[in-house]
């Protein structure tokens, strides 16, 4: 039998990621995520309409930066038939899209890699079409929602030196005052040096 059929010569299922595919040959480098590996067999079992709905939900999650829980739960509740775990399929599709956006992968490379990884052709077509159509919004959202370190917005400092005082106990006492502003957090600190 040909290798593109669902069962190979040895009878093993080939609906998962083929053994000869490694992460260095895909845009998932350094490793193909387990979420993607687990989702690929499930995508073969799902009807095209369900896959399209999950891709839309994953696209919404990538655009907003947060998973659309209400929409996902209403979609799961609206299904009348039992089938594969939709959570695993949704997570795999979200990882596929978010990795392509984060690494700025060309649509043609994404299409080639997903086809080699044995993702169903209708799913690949839907993902590539969404990426081409909404790339600008997705990359903009990715930049806005990415994790980053806080930055210092302002720094004010002052050094006071007391040359003399009425008690004359301590002469030439240094006092350092610092005010830092990081985003909406203000930090004040005073240090007295004896």
Buried (B, 14 or more C-beta within 10 A) or exposed (E): EEEEEEEBEEEEEBBBBEEEBBEEBBBBEEEBBEBBBBBBBBBBEBEEEBBBBBBBBBBBBBBEEEBBEEBBEEBEEEEEEEEBEBEBBBBBBBBBBBBBBBEEBEBEEBBBBBBBBBBBEBBBBBBBEBBEEBBEEBBEBBEEEEEEEEEEEEEEEEEEEEEEEEEEEEEEBEEEEBBBEBEEEEEEEEEEEE
